[in-house]
């Protein structure tokens, strides 16, 4: 994902991180991944779309009982 970002392939970077989370949320959905993916959403999407994607990601974390993730991890305004 970082290599894609450095080569200006923002959508590819998002896709890579989303694919990892789909593959194994317990392993890949951590604070750092959530924060970075949500930052990429902010950079690559309209604000309403970015907000919707962040909320979906937050719901995935709740479904898999990833309680160490909070609103700050998802860059959701309070």
N, CA, C and O atoms as a Tripos MOL2 file, in Angstrom:
@<TRIPOS>MOLECULE
protein
  312   311    78     0     0
PROTEIN
NO_CHARGES

@<TRIPOS>ATOM
      1 N           0.8330   -1.1870    0.0000 N.3       1 UNK1
      2 CA          0.0000    0.0000    0.0000 C.3       1 UNK1
      3 C           0.8770    1.2500    0.0000 C.2       1 UNK1
      4 O           0.5660    2.2350   -0.6690 O.2       1 UNK1
      5 N           1.9640    1.2020    0.7470 N.am      2 UNK2
      6 CA          2.8590    2.3660    0.7990 C.3       2 UNK2
      7 C           3.5250    2.5900   -0.5460 C.2       2 UNK2
      8 O           3.6700    3.7310   -0.9850 O.2       2 UNK2
      9 N           3.9270    1.5180   -1.2020 N.am      3 UNK3
     10 CA          4.5380    1.6610   -2.5250 C.3       3 UNK3
     11 C           3.5330    2.2680   -3.5030 C.2       3 UNK3
     12 O           3.9000    3.1190   -4.3140 O.2       3 UNK3
     13 N           2.2860    1.8460   -3.4370 N.am      4 UNK4
     14 CA          1.2610    2.4170   -4.3130 C.3       4 UNK4
     15 C           1.0650    3.8950   -4.0130 C.2       4 UNK4
     16 O           0.9050    4.7000   -4.9300 O.2       4 UNK4
     17 N           1.0750    4.2530   -2.7480 N.am      5 UNK5
     18 CA          0.9160    5.6520   -2.3720 C.3       5 UNK5
     19 C           2.0760    6.4990   -2.8880 C.2       5 UNK5
     20 O           1.8630    7.5940   -3.4080 O.2       5 UNK5
     21 N           3.2930    5.9990   -2.7490 N.am      6 UNK6
     22 CA          4.4680    6.7380   -3.2110 C.3       6 UNK6
     23 C           4.4940    6.9040   -4.7260 C.2       6 UNK6
     24 O           5.1380    7.8200   -5.2370 O.2       6 UNK6
     25 N           3.8040    6.0300   -5.4440 N.am      7 UNK7
     26 CA          3.7550    6.1530   -6.8990 C.3       7 UNK7
     27 C           2.4440    6.8080   -7.3450 C.2       7 UNK7
     28 O           2.0240    6.6750   -8.4950 O.2       7 UNK7
     29 N           1.8130    7.5120   -6.4120 N.am      8 UNK8
     30 CA          0.5860    8.2810   -6.6840 C.3       8 UNK8
     31 C          -0.5920    7.4210   -7.1210 C.2       8 UNK8
     32 O          -1.4640    7.8910   -7.8520 O.2       8 UNK8
     33 N          -0.6240    6.1860   -6.6880 N.am      9 UNK9
     34 CA         -1.7440    5.2830   -6.9760 C.3       9 UNK9
     35 C          -2.6210    5.1960   -5.7260 C.2       9 UNK9
     36 O          -2.6950    4.1600   -5.0640 O.2       9 UNK9
     37 N          -3.2710    6.2990   -5.4310 N.am     10 UNK10
     38 CA         -4.0470    6.4190   -4.2040 C.3      10 UNK10
     39 C          -5.1520    5.3640   -4.1160 C.2      10 UNK10
     40 O          -5.3280    4.7250   -3.0790 O.2      10 UNK10
     41 N          -5.8860    5.1900   -5.2030 N.am     11 UNK11
     42 CA         -6.9690    4.1940   -5.1830 C.3      11 UNK11
     43 C          -6.4350    2.7830   -4.9900 C.2      11 UNK11
     44 O          -7.0750    1.9610   -4.3340 O.2      11 UNK11
     45 N          -5.2770    2.4990   -5.5510 N.am     12 UNK12
     46 CA         -4.6510    1.1760   -5.3700 C.3      12 UNK12
     47 C          -4.2460    0.9710   -3.9090 C.2      12 UNK12
     48 O          -4.4140   -0.1220   -3.3690 O.2      12 UNK12
     49 N          -3.7190    2.0070   -3.2720 N.am     13 UNK13
     50 CA         -3.3450    1.9190   -1.8570 C.3      13 UNK13
     51 C          -4.5680    1.6080   -1.0030 C.2      13 UNK13
     52 O          -4.5040    0.7720   -0.1010 O.2      13 UNK13
     53 N          -5.6790    2.2790   -1.2870 N.am     14 UNK14
     54 CA         -6.9260    2.0280   -0.5620 C.3      14 UNK14
     55 C          -7.3660    0.5810   -0.7720 C.2      14 UNK14
     56 O          -7.7300   -0.1080    0.1810 O.2      14 UNK14
     57 N          -7.3300    0.1320   -2.0100 N.am     15 UNK15
     58 CA         -7.7710   -1.2260   -2.3370 C.3      15 UNK15
     59 C          -6.9380   -2.2780   -1.6010 C.2      15 UNK15
     60 O          -7.4800   -3.2610   -1.0970 O.2      15 UNK15
     61 N          -5.6450   -2.0710   -1.5430 N.am     16 UNK16
     62 CA         -4.7590   -3.0280   -0.8640 C.3      16 UNK16
     63 C          -5.1240   -3.1340    0.6160 C.2      16 UNK16
     64 O          -5.2510   -4.2360    1.1490 O.2      16 UNK16
     65 N          -5.2930   -1.9810    1.2810 N.am     17 UNK17
     66 CA         -5.6230   -2.0150    2.7070 C.3      17 UNK17
     67 C          -7.0080   -2.6120    2.9430 C.2      17 UNK17
     68 O          -7.1980   -3.3860    3.8810 O.2      17 UNK17
     69 N          -7.9780   -2.2560    2.0960 N.am     18 UNK18
     70 CA         -9.3120   -2.8340    2.2390 C.3      18 UNK18
     71 C          -9.2780   -4.3470    2.0350 C.2      18 UNK18
     72 O          -9.9450   -5.0830    2.7620 O.2      18 UNK18
     73 N          -8.5170   -4.8120    1.0640 N.am     19 UNK19
     74 CA         -8.4120   -6.2590    0.8110 C.3      19 UNK19
     75 C          -7.8110   -6.9930    2.0050 C.2      19 UNK19
     76 O          -8.2720   -8.0780    2.3600 O.2      19 UNK19
     77 N          -6.7950   -6.4140    2.6230 N.am     20 UNK20
     78 CA         -6.1860   -7.0300    3.8000 C.3      20 UNK20
     79 C          -7.1980   -7.1440    4.9360 C.2      20 UNK20
     80 O          -7.2810   -8.1760    5.6020 O.2      20 UNK20
     81 N          -7.9610   -6.0860    5.1500 N.am     21 UNK21
     82 CA         -8.9540   -6.1000    6.2250 C.3      21 UNK21
     83 C         -10.0470   -7.1250    5.9360 C.2      21 UNK21
     84 O         -10.4960   -7.8230    6.8450 O.2      21 UNK21
     85 N         -10.4760   -7.2200    4.6910 N.am     22 UNK22
     86 CA        -11.4770   -8.2380    4.3230 C.3      22 UNK22
     87 C         -10.9350   -9.6490    4.5530 C.2      22 UNK22
     88 O         -11.6620  -10.5430    4.9850 O.2      22 UNK22
     89 N          -9.6630   -9.8290    4.2630 N.am     23 UNK23
     90 CA         -9.0310  -11.1390    4.4000 C.3      23 UNK23
     91 C          -8.9990  -11.5960    5.8520 C.2      23 UNK23
     92 O          -9.3020  -12.7530    6.1430 O.2      23 UNK23
     93 N          -8.6340  -10.6990    6.7660 N.am     24 UNK24
     94 CA         -8.5150  -11.0820    8.1800 C.3      24 UNK24
     95 C          -8.5970   -9.8370    9.0570 C.2      24 UNK24
     96 O          -7.5680   -9.2520    9.3940 O.2      24 UNK24
     97 N          -9.8050   -9.4250    9.4300 N.am     25 UNK25
     98 CA         -9.9660   -8.2120   10.2280 C.3      25 UNK25
     99 C          -9.2140   -8.2410   11.5570 C.2      25 UNK25
    100 O          -8.6620   -7.2270   11.9830 O.2      25 UNK25
    101 N          -9.1940   -9.4000   12.2080 N.am     26 UNK26
    102 CA         -8.4990   -9.4860   13.4970 C.3      26 UNK26
    103 C          -7.0120   -9.2020   13.3460 C.2      26 UNK26
    104 O          -6.3980   -8.6140   14.2370 O.2      26 UNK26
    105 N          -6.4470   -9.6030   12.2580 N.am     27 UNK27
    106 CA         -5.0100   -9.4260   12.0540 C.3      27 UNK27
    107 C          -4.6590   -8.0390   11.5190 C.2      27 UNK27
    108 O          -3.6640   -7.4490   11.9390 O.2      27 UNK27
    109 N          -5.4590   -7.5190   10.6060 N.am     28 UNK28
    110 CA         -5.0630   -6.3190    9.8840 C.3      28 UNK28
    111 C          -5.7710   -5.0380   10.2940 C.2      28 UNK28
    112 O          -5.2760   -3.9520    9.9920 O.2      28 UNK28
    113 N          -6.9070   -5.1250   10.9680 N.am     29 UNK29
    114 CA         -7.6060   -3.9050   11.3520 C.3      29 UNK29
    115 C          -7.1550   -3.4850   12.7460 C.2      29 UNK29
    116 O          -7.7560   -3.8480   13.7570 O.2      29 UNK29
    117 N          -6.0920   -2.7190   12.7630 N.am     30 UNK30
    118 CA         -5.5420   -2.1750   14.0140 C.3      30 UNK30
    119 C          -5.6250   -0.6460   13.9400 C.2      30 UNK30
    120 O          -6.0180   -0.0920   12.9140 O.2      30 UNK30
    121 N          -5.2560    0.0240   15.0190 N.am     31 UNK31
    122 CA         -5.3500    1.4850   15.0660 C.3      31 UNK31
    123 C          -4.6280    2.1460   13.8960 C.2      31 UNK31
    124 O          -5.1650    3.0460   13.2510 O.2      31 UNK31
    125 N          -3.4290    1.6990   13.6370 N.am     32 UNK32
    126 CA         -2.6190    2.3240   12.5930 C.3      32 UNK32
    127 C          -3.2180    2.1320   11.1970 C.2      32 UNK32
    128 O          -3.2540    3.0620   10.3910 O.2      32 UNK32
    129 N          -3.6820    0.9210   10.9280 N.am     33 UNK33
    130 CA         -4.2830    0.6440    9.6240 C.3      33 UNK33
    131 C          -5.5700    1.4420    9.4550 C.2      33 UNK33
    132 O          -5.8040    2.0260    8.3970 O.2      33 UNK33
    133 N          -6.4060    1.4700   10.4890 N.am     34 UNK34
    134 CA         -7.6560    2.2260   10.4220 C.3      34 UNK34
    135 C          -7.3710    3.7080   10.1910 C.2      34 UNK34
    136 O          -7.9970    4.3340    9.3360 O.2      34 UNK34
    137 N          -6.4440    4.2620   10.9380 N.am     35 UNK35
    138 CA         -6.1140    5.6820   10.8030 C.3      35 UNK35
    139 C          -5.5950    5.9850    9.4020 C.2      35 UNK35
    140 O          -6.0150    6.9600    8.7800 O.2      35 UNK35
    141 N          -4.6840    5.1550    8.9080 N.am     36 UNK36
    142 CA         -4.1040    5.3880    7.5780 C.3      36 UNK36
    143 C          -5.1380    5.2100    6.4720 C.2      36 UNK36
    144 O          -5.1640    5.9900    5.5200 O.2      36 UNK36
    145 N          -5.9840    4.1990    6.5850 N.am     37 UNK37
    146 CA         -7.0060    3.9880    5.5720 C.3      37 UNK37
    147 C          -8.0070    5.1430    5.5780 C.2      37 UNK37
    148 O          -8.4250    5.6060    4.5170 O.2      37 UNK37
    149 N          -8.3860    5.6000    6.7380 N.am     38 UNK38
    150 CA         -9.3190    6.7240    6.8200 C.3      38 UNK38
    151 C          -8.6970    8.0090    6.2870 C.2      38 UNK38
    152 O          -9.3960    8.8380    5.7040 O.2      38 UNK38
    153 N          -7.4040    8.1790    6.4780 N.am     39 UNK39
    154 CA         -6.7070    9.3260    5.8880 C.3      39 UNK39
    155 C          -6.7530    9.2280    4.3660 C.2      39 UNK39
    156 O          -6.9850   10.2250    3.6830 O.2      39 UNK39
    157 N          -6.5340    8.0360    3.8420 N.am     40 UNK40
    158 CA         -6.6210    7.8400    2.3930 C.3      40 UNK40
    159 C          -8.0360    8.1100    1.8920 C.2      40 UNK40
    160 O          -8.2060    8.6600    0.8040 O.2      40 UNK40
    161 N          -9.0480    7.7350    2.6630 N.am     41 UNK41
    162 CA        -10.4280    8.0560    2.2810 C.3      41 UNK41
    163 C         -10.6030    9.5730    2.1880 C.2      41 UNK41
    164 O         -11.2130   10.0790    1.2450 O.2      41 UNK41
    165 N         -10.0650   10.2910    3.1720 N.am     42 UNK42
    166 CA        -10.1720   11.7540    3.1580 C.3      42 UNK42
    167 C          -9.5130   12.3560    1.9190 C.2      42 UNK42
    168 O         -10.0060   13.3320    1.3530 O.2      42 UNK42
    169 N          -8.4040   11.7680    1.5100 N.am     43 UNK43
    170 CA         -7.6650   12.2970    0.3680 C.3      43 UNK43
    171 C          -8.2750   11.9070   -0.9760 C.2      43 UNK43
    172 O          -8.1150   12.6290   -1.9600 O.2      43 UNK43
    173 N          -8.9680   10.7790   -1.0240 N.am     44 UNK44
    174 CA         -9.4090   10.2470   -2.3180 C.3      44 UNK44
    175 C         -10.9020   10.3530   -2.5810 C.2      44 UNK44
    176 O         -11.3470   10.0570   -3.6910 O.2      44 UNK44
    177 N         -11.6820   10.7630   -1.6030 N.am     45 UNK45
    178 CA        -13.1430   10.7600   -1.7510 C.3      45 UNK45
    179 C         -13.7370   12.1130   -1.3890 C.2      45 UNK45
    180 O         -13.1190   12.9260   -0.7020 O.2      45 UNK45
    181 N         -14.9450   12.3270   -1.8690 N.am     46 UNK46
    182 CA        -15.7400   13.4690   -1.4100 C.3      46 UNK46
    183 C         -15.9970   13.2800    0.0850 C.2      46 UNK46
    184 O         -16.0550   12.1430    0.5530 O.2      46 UNK46
    185 N         -16.1490   14.3610    0.8380 N.am     47 UNK47
    186 CA        -16.3440   14.2290    2.2930 C.3      47 UNK47
    187 C         -17.4920   13.3060    2.6950 C.2      47 UNK47
    188 O         -17.3620   12.5510    3.6590 O.2      47 UNK47
    189 N         -18.6070   13.3520    1.9770 N.am     48 UNK48
    190 CA        -19.7350   12.4870    2.3580 C.3      48 UNK48
    191 C         -19.4060   11.0120    2.1250 C.2      48 UNK48
    192 O         -19.7930   10.1550    2.9200 O.2      48 UNK48
    193 N         -18.7010   10.7210    1.0500 N.am     49 UNK49
    194 CA        -18.3020    9.3360    0.7490 C.3      49 UNK49
    195 C         -17.2540    8.8700    1.7580 C.2      49 UNK49
    196 O         -17.3290    7.7480    2.2590 O.2      49 UNK49
    197 N         -16.2830    9.7230    2.0540 N.am     50 UNK50
    198 CA        -15.2490    9.3730    3.0330 C.3      50 UNK50
    199 C         -15.8840    9.0710    4.3840 C.2      50 UNK50
    200 O         -15.5160    8.0980    5.0420 O.2      50 UNK50
    201 N         -16.8330    9.9000    4.8000 N.am     51 UNK51
    202 CA        -17.5180    9.6760    6.0730 C.3      51 UNK51
    203 C         -18.2510    8.3530    6.1030 C.2      51 UNK51
    204 O         -18.2130    7.6380    7.1040 O.2      51 UNK51
    205 N         -18.9150    8.0260    5.0110 N.am     52 UNK52
    206 CA        -19.6540    6.7590    4.9370 C.3      52 UNK52
    207 C         -18.6950    5.5700    5.0130 C.2      52 UNK52
    208 O         -18.9700    4.5940    5.7100 O.2      52 UNK52
    209 N         -17.5800    5.6490    4.3030 N.am     53 UNK53
    210 CA        -16.6010    4.5510    4.3290 C.3      53 UNK53
    211 C         -15.9920    4.3910    5.7140 C.2      53 UNK53
    212 O         -15.7540    3.2720    6.1660 O.2      53 UNK53
    213 N         -15.7450    5.4970    6.3810 N.am     54 UNK54
    214 CA        -15.1850    5.4330    7.7390 C.3      54 UNK54
    215 C         -16.1690    4.7690    8.7010 C.2      54 UNK54
    216 O         -15.7790    3.9550    9.5380 O.2      54 UNK54
    217 N         -17.4420    5.1240    8.5730 N.am     55 UNK55
    218 CA        -18.4480    4.5170    9.4550 C.3      55 UNK55
    219 C         -18.5870    3.0190    9.1890 C.2      55 UNK55
    220 O         -18.7800    2.2430   10.1240 O.2      55 UNK55
    221 N         -18.4900    2.6080    7.9300 N.am     56 UNK56
    222 CA        -18.5310    1.1750    7.6120 C.3      56 UNK56
    223 C         -17.3350    0.4710    8.2480 C.2      56 UNK56
    224 O         -17.4810   -0.6010    8.8350 O.2      56 UNK56
    225 N         -16.1600    1.0700    8.1300 N.am     57 UNK57
    226 CA        -14.9630    0.4850    8.7290 C.3      57 UNK57
    227 C         -15.1090    0.3820   10.2450 C.2      57 UNK57
    228 O         -14.6860   -0.6030   10.8500 O.2      57 UNK57
    229 N         -15.7090    1.3990   10.8490 N.am     58 UNK58
    230 CA        -15.9470    1.3720   12.2860 C.3      58 UNK58
    231 C         -16.9180    0.2390   12.6490 C.2      58 UNK58
    232 O         -16.7380   -0.4230   13.6710 O.2      58 UNK58
    233 N         -17.9360    0.0140   11.8250 N.am     59 UNK59
    234 CA        -18.8810   -1.0750   12.0650 C.3      59 UNK59
    235 C         -18.1990   -2.4360   11.9610 C.2      59 UNK59
    236 O         -18.5080   -3.3460   12.7310 O.2      59 UNK59
    237 N         -17.2810   -2.5800   11.0220 N.am     60 UNK60
    238 CA        -16.5170   -3.8330   10.8960 C.3      60 UNK60
    239 C         -15.7460   -4.0840   12.1880 C.2      60 UNK60
    240 O         -15.7160   -5.2060   12.6930 O.2      60 UNK60
    241 N         -15.1240   -3.0350   12.7200 N.am     61 UNK61
    242 CA        -14.3750   -3.1750   13.9700 C.3      61 UNK61
    243 C         -15.2990   -3.6220   15.0970 C.2      61 UNK61
    244 O         -14.9230   -4.4640   15.9120 O.2      61 UNK61
    245 N         -16.5000   -3.0650   15.1460 N.am     62 UNK62
    246 CA        -17.4570   -3.4590   16.1870 C.3      62 UNK62
    247 C         -17.9170   -4.9050   16.0040 C.2      62 UNK62
    248 O         -18.0590   -5.6430   16.9790 O.2      62 UNK62
    249 N         -18.1470   -5.3040   14.7700 N.am     63 UNK63
    250 CA        -18.5790   -6.6770   14.5000 C.3      63 UNK63
    251 C         -17.5480   -7.7110   14.9370 C.2      63 UNK63
    252 O         -17.9010   -8.8090   15.3680 O.2      63 UNK63
    253 N         -16.2930   -7.3570   14.8250 N.am     64 UNK64
    254 CA        -15.2230   -8.2920   15.1800 C.3      64 UNK64
    255 C         -14.6510   -8.0120   16.5660 C.2      64 UNK64
    256 O         -13.5750   -8.5030   16.9100 O.2      64 UNK64
    257 N         -15.3740   -7.2220   17.3610 N.am     65 UNK65
    258 CA        -14.9940   -6.9340   18.7440 C.3      65 UNK65
    259 C         -13.5760   -6.3800   18.8660 C.2      65 UNK65
    260 O         -12.8210   -6.7770   19.7540 O.2      65 UNK65
    261 N         -13.2230   -5.4670   17.9750 N.am     66 UNK66
    262 CA        -11.9070   -4.8230   18.0240 C.3      66 UNK66
    263 C         -12.0480   -3.5530   18.8670 C.2      66 UNK66
    264 O         -12.0680   -2.4400   18.3410 O.2      66 UNK66
    265 N         -12.1430   -3.7440   20.1770 N.am     67 UNK67
    266 CA        -12.4960   -2.6720   21.0950 C.3      67 UNK67
    267 C         -11.3910   -1.6440   21.3090 C.2      67 UNK67
    268 O         -11.6600   -0.5620   21.8310 O.2      67 UNK67
    269 N         -10.1610   -1.9530   20.9200 N.am     68 UNK68
    270 CA         -9.0820   -0.9880   21.1270 C.3      68 UNK68
    271 C          -9.1190    0.1400   20.0990 C.2      68 UNK68
    272 O          -8.3270    1.0780   20.1810 O.2      68 UNK68
    273 N         -10.0320    0.0560   19.1350 N.am     69 UNK69
    274 CA        -10.1910    1.1080   18.1340 C.3      69 UNK69
    275 C         -11.2610    2.0820   18.6090 C.2      69 UNK69
    276 O         -12.3330    1.6640   19.0480 O.2      69 UNK69
    277 N         -10.9750    3.3740   18.5230 N.am     70 UNK70
    278 CA        -11.9450    4.3780   18.9320 C.3      70 UNK70
    279 C         -12.1910    5.3560   17.7850 C.2      70 UNK70
    280 O         -11.6370    5.1880   16.6980 O.2      70 UNK70
    281 N         -13.0090    6.3650   18.0180 N.am     71 UNK71
    282 CA        -13.3670    7.3140   16.9630 C.3      71 UNK71
    283 C         -12.1250    8.0050   16.3870 C.2      71 UNK71
    284 O         -12.0910    8.3210   15.1980 O.2      71 UNK71
    285 N         -11.1120    8.2410   17.2200 N.am     72 UNK72
    286 CA         -9.8830    8.8650   16.7170 C.3      72 UNK72
    287 C          -9.1920    7.9840   15.6890 C.2      72 UNK72
    288 O          -8.5960    8.4920   14.7390 O.2      72 UNK72
    289 N          -9.2650    6.6840   15.8660 N.am     73 UNK73
    290 CA         -8.6490    5.7550   14.9070 C.3      73 UNK73
    291 C          -9.2880    5.9030   13.5220 C.2      73 UNK73
    292 O          -8.6400    5.6770   12.5010 O.2      73 UNK73
    293 N         -10.5670    6.2870   13.5050 N.am     74 UNK74
    294 CA        -11.2980    6.3800   12.2480 C.3      74 UNK74
    295 C         -11.3900    7.8080   11.7210 C.2      74 UNK74
    296 O         -12.0230    8.0490   10.6930 O.2      74 UNK74
    297 N         -10.7680    8.7500   12.4130 N.am     75 UNK75
    298 CA        -10.7660   10.1490   11.9900 C.3      75 UNK75
    299 C         -12.1900   10.6730   11.7660 C.2      75 UNK75
    300 O         -12.4540   11.4190   10.8230 O.2      75 UNK75
    301 N         -13.0910   10.2650   12.6510 N.am     76 UNK76
    302 CA        -14.4800   10.7270   12.5840 C.3      76 UNK76
    303 C         -14.6160   11.9270   13.5160 C.2      76 UNK76
    304 O         -14.3310   11.8240   14.7090 O.2      76 UNK76
    305 N         -15.0500   13.0590   12.9770 N.am     77 UNK77
    306 CA        -15.1900   14.2380   13.8380 C.3      77 UNK77
    307 C         -16.1870   13.9900   14.9640 C.2      77 UNK77
    308 O         -17.2240   13.3550   14.7700 O.2      77 UNK77
    309 N         -15.8570   14.4940   16.1220 N.am     78 UNK78
    310 CA        -16.7030   14.2980   17.2960 C.3      78 UNK78
    311 C         -17.8080   15.2300   17.3340 C.2      78 UNK78
    312 O         -18.6140   15.1950   18.2630 O.2      78 UNK78
@<TRIPOS>BOND
     1     1     2 1
     2     2     3 1
     3     3     4 2
     4     3     5 am
     5     5     6 1
     6     6     7 1
     7     7     8 2
     8     7     9 am
     9     9    10 1
    10    10    11 1
    11    11    12 2
    12    11    13 am
    13    13    14 1
    14    14    15 1
    15    15    16 2
    16    15    17 am
    17    17    18 1
    18    18    19 1
    19    19    20 2
    20    19    21 am
    21    21    22 1
    22    22    23 1
    23    23    24 2
    24    23    25 am
    25    25    26 1
    26    26    27 1
    27    27    28 2
    28    27    29 am
    29    29    30 1
    30    30    31 1
    31    31    32 2
    32    31    33 am
    33    33    34 1
    34    34    35 1
    35    35    36 2
    36    35    37 am
    37    37    38 1
    38    38    39 1
    39    39    40 2
    40    39    41 am
    41    41    42 1
    42    42    43 1
    43    43    44 2
    44    43    45 am
    45    45    46 1
    46    46    47 1
    47    47    48 2
    48    47    49 am
    49    49    50 1
    50    50    51 1
    51    51    52 2
    52    51    53 am
    53    53    54 1
    54    54    55 1
    55    55    56 2
    56    55    57 am
    57    57    58 1
    58    58    59 1
    59    59    60 2
    60    59    61 am
    61    61    62 1
    62    62    63 1
    63    63    64 2
    64    63    65 am
    65    65    66 1
    66    66    67 1
    67    67    68 2
    68    67    69 am
    69    69    70 1
    70    70    71 1
    71    71    72 2
    72    71    73 am
    73    73    74 1
    74    74    75 1
    75    75    76 2
    76    75    77 am
    77    77    78 1
    78    78    79 1
    79    79    80 2
    80    79    81 am
    81    81    82 1
    82    82    83 1
    83    83    84 2
    84    83    85 am
    85    85    86 1
    86    86    87 1
    87    87    88 2
    88    87    89 am
    89    89    90 1
    90    90    91 1
    91    91    92 2
    92    91    93 am
    93    93    94 1
    94    94    95 1
    95    95    96 2
    96    95    97 am
    97    97    98 1
    98    98    99 1
    99    99   100 2
   100    99   101 am
   101   101   102 1
   102   102   103 1
   103   103   104 2
   104   103   105 am
   105   105   106 1
   106   106   107 1
   107   107   108 2
   108   107   109 am
   109   109   110 1
   110   110   111 1
   111   111   112 2
   112   111   113 am
   113   113   114 1
   114   114   115 1
   115   115   116 2
   116   115   117 am
   117   117   118 1
   118   118   119 1
   119   119   120 2
   120   119   121 am
   121   121   122 1
   122   122   123 1
   123   123   124 2
   124   123   125 am
   125   125   126 1
   126   126   127 1
   127   127   128 2
   128   127   129 am
   129   129   130 1
   130   130   131 1
   131   131   132 2
   132   131   133 am
   133   133   134 1
   134   134   135 1
   135   135   136 2
   136   135   137 am
   137   137   138 1
   138   138   139 1
   139   139   140 2
   140   139   141 am
   141   141   142 1
   142   142   143 1
   143   143   144 2
   144   143   145 am
   145   145   146 1
   146   146   147 1
   147   147   148 2
   148   147   149 am
   149   149   150 1
   150   150   151 1
   151   151   152 2
   152   151   153 am
   153   153   154 1
   154   154   155 1
   155   155   156 2
   156   155   157 am
   157   157   158 1
   158   158   159 1
   159   159   160 2
   160   159   161 am
   161   161   162 1
   162   162   163 1
   163   163   164 2
   164   163   165 am
   165   165   166 1
   166   166   167 1
   167   167   168 2
   168   167   169 am
   169   169   170 1
   170   170   171 1
   171   171   172 2
   172   171   173 am
   173   173   174 1
   174   174   175 1
   175   175   176 2
   176   175   177 am
   177   177   178 1
   178   178   179 1
   179   179   180 2
   180   179   181 am
   181   181   182 1
   182   182   183 1
   183   183   184 2
   184   183   185 am
   185   185   186 1
   186   186   187 1
   187   187   188 2
   188   187   189 am
   189   189   190 1
   190   190   191 1
   191   191   192 2
   192   191   193 am
   193   193   194 1
   194   194   195 1
   195   195   196 2
   196   195   197 am
   197   197   198 1
   198   198   199 1
   199   199   200 2
   200   199   201 am
   201   201   202 1
   202   202   203 1
   203   203   204 2
   204   203   205 am
   205   205   206 1
   206   206   207 1
   207   207   208 2
   208   207   209 am
   209   209   210 1
   210   210   211 1
   211   211   212 2
   212   211   213 am
   213   213   214 1
   214   214   215 1
   215   215   216 2
   216   215   217 am
   217   217   218 1
   218   218   219 1
   219   219   220 2
   220   219   221 am
   221   221   222 1
   222   222   223 1
   223   223   224 2
   224   223   225 am
   225   225   226 1
   226   226   227 1
   227   227   228 2
   228   227   229 am
   229   229   230 1
   230   230   231 1
   231   231   232 2
   232   231   233 am
   233   233   234 1
   234   234   235 1
   235   235   236 2
   236   235   237 am
   237   237   238 1
   238   238   239 1
   239   239   240 2
   240   239   241 am
   241   241   242 1
   242   242   243 1
   243   243   244 2
   244   243   245 am
   245   245   246 1
   246   246   247 1
   247   247   248 2
   248   247   249 am
   249   249   250 1
   250   250   251 1
   251   251   252 2
   252   251   253 am
   253   253   254 1
   254   254   255 1
   255   255   256 2
   256   255   257 am
   257   257   258 1
   258   258   259 1
   259   259   260 2
   260   259   261 am
   261   261   262 1
   262   262   263 1
   263   263   264 2
   264   263   265 am
   265   265   266 1
   266   266   267 1
   267   267   268 2
   268   267   269 am
   269   269   270 1
   270   270   271 1
   271   271   272 2
   272   271   273 am
   273   273   274 1
   274   274   275 1
   275   275   276 2
   276   275   277 am
   277   277   278 1
   278   278   279 1
   279   279   280 2
   280   279   281 am
   281   281   282 1
   282   282   283 1
   283   283   284 2
   284   283   285 am
   285   285   286 1
   286   286   287 1
   287   287   288 2
   288   287   289 am
   289   289   290 1
   290   290   291 1
   291   291   292 2
   292   291   293 am
   293   293   294 1
   294   294   295 1
   295   295   296 2
   296   295   297 am
   297   297   298 1
   298   298   299 1
   299   299   300 2
   300   299   301 am
   301   301   302 1
   302   302   303 1
   303   303   304 2
   304   303   305 am
   305   305   306 1
   306   306   307 1
   307   307   308 2
   308   307   309 am
   309   309   310 1
   310   310   311 1
   311   311   312 2
@<TRIPOS>SUBSTRUCTURE
     1 UNK1         2 RESIDUE 1 A UNK
     2 UNK2         6 RESIDUE 1 A UNK
     3 UNK3        10 RESIDUE 1 A UNK
     4 UNK4        14 RESIDUE 1 A UNK
     5 UNK5        18 RESIDUE 1 A UNK
     6 UNK6        22 RESIDUE 1 A UNK
     7 UNK7        26 RESIDUE 1 A UNK
     8 UNK8        30 RESIDUE 1 A UNK
     9 UNK9        34 RESIDUE 1 A UNK
    10 UNK10       38 RESIDUE 1 A UNK
    11 UNK11       42 RESIDUE 1 A UNK
    12 UNK12       46 RESIDUE 1 A UNK
    13 UNK13       50 RESIDUE 1 A UNK
    14 UNK14       54 RESIDUE 1 A UNK
    15 UNK15       58 RESIDUE 1 A UNK
    16 UNK16       62 RESIDUE 1 A UNK
    17 UNK17       66 RESIDUE 1 A UNK
    18 UNK18       70 RESIDUE 1 A UNK
    19 UNK19       74 RESIDUE 1 A UNK
    20 UNK20       78 RESIDUE 1 A UNK
    21 UNK21       82 RESIDUE 1 A UNK
    22 UNK22       86 RESIDUE 1 A UNK
    23 UNK23       90 RESIDUE 1 A UNK
    24 UNK24       94 RESIDUE 1 A UNK
    25 UNK25       98 RESIDUE 1 A UNK
    26 UNK26      102 RESIDUE 1 A UNK
    27 UNK27      106 RESIDUE 1 A UNK
    28 UNK28      110 RESIDUE 1 A UNK
    29 UNK29      114 RESIDUE 1 A UNK
    30 UNK30      118 RESIDUE 1 A UNK
    31 UNK31      122 RESIDUE 1 A UNK
    32 UNK32      126 RESIDUE 1 A UNK
    33 UNK33      130 RESIDUE 1 A UNK
    34 UNK34      134 RESIDUE 1 A UNK
    35 UNK35      138 RESIDUE 1 A UNK
    36 UNK36      142 RESIDUE 1 A UNK
    37 UNK37      146 RESIDUE 1 A UNK
    38 UNK38      150 RESIDUE 1 A UNK
    39 UNK39      154 RESIDUE 1 A UNK
    40 UNK40      158 RESIDUE 1 A UNK
    41 UNK41      162 RESIDUE 1 A UNK
    42 UNK42      166 RESIDUE 1 A UNK
    43 UNK43      170 RESIDUE 1 A UNK
    44 UNK44      174 RESIDUE 1 A UNK
    45 UNK45      178 RESIDUE 1 A UNK
    46 UNK46      182 RESIDUE 1 A UNK
    47 UNK47      186 RESIDUE 1 A UNK
    48 UNK48      190 RESIDUE 1 A UNK
    49 UNK49      194 RESIDUE 1 A UNK
    50 UNK50      198 RESIDUE 1 A UNK
    51 UNK51      202 RESIDUE 1 A UNK
    52 UNK52      206 RESIDUE 1 A UNK
    53 UNK53      210 RESIDUE 1 A UNK
    54 UNK54      214 RESIDUE 1 A UNK
    55 UNK55      218 RESIDUE 1 A UNK
    56 UNK56      222 RESIDUE 1 A UNK
    57 UNK57      226 RESIDUE 1 A UNK
    58 UNK58      230 RESIDUE 1 A UNK
    59 UNK59      234 RESIDUE 1 A UNK
    60 UNK60      238 RESIDUE 1 A UNK
    61 UNK61      242 RESIDUE 1 A UNK
    62 UNK62      246 RESIDUE 1 A UNK
    63 UNK63      250 RESIDUE 1 A UNK
    64 UNK64      254 RESIDUE 1 A UNK
    65 UNK65      258 RESIDUE 1 A UNK
    66 UNK66      262 RESIDUE 1 A UNK
    67 UNK67      266 RESIDUE 1 A UNK
    68 UNK68      270 RESIDUE 1 A UNK
    69 UNK69      274 RESIDUE 1 A UNK
    70 UNK70      278 RESIDUE 1 A UNK
    71 UNK71      282 RESIDUE 1 A UNK
    72 UNK72      286 RESIDUE 1 A UNK
    73 UNK73      290 RESIDUE 1 A UNK
    74 UNK74      294 RESIDUE 1 A UNK
    75 UNK75      298 RESIDUE 1 A UNK
    76 UNK76      302 RESIDUE 1 A UNK
    77 UNK77      306 RESIDUE 1 A UNK
    78 UNK78      310 RESIDUE 1 A UNK
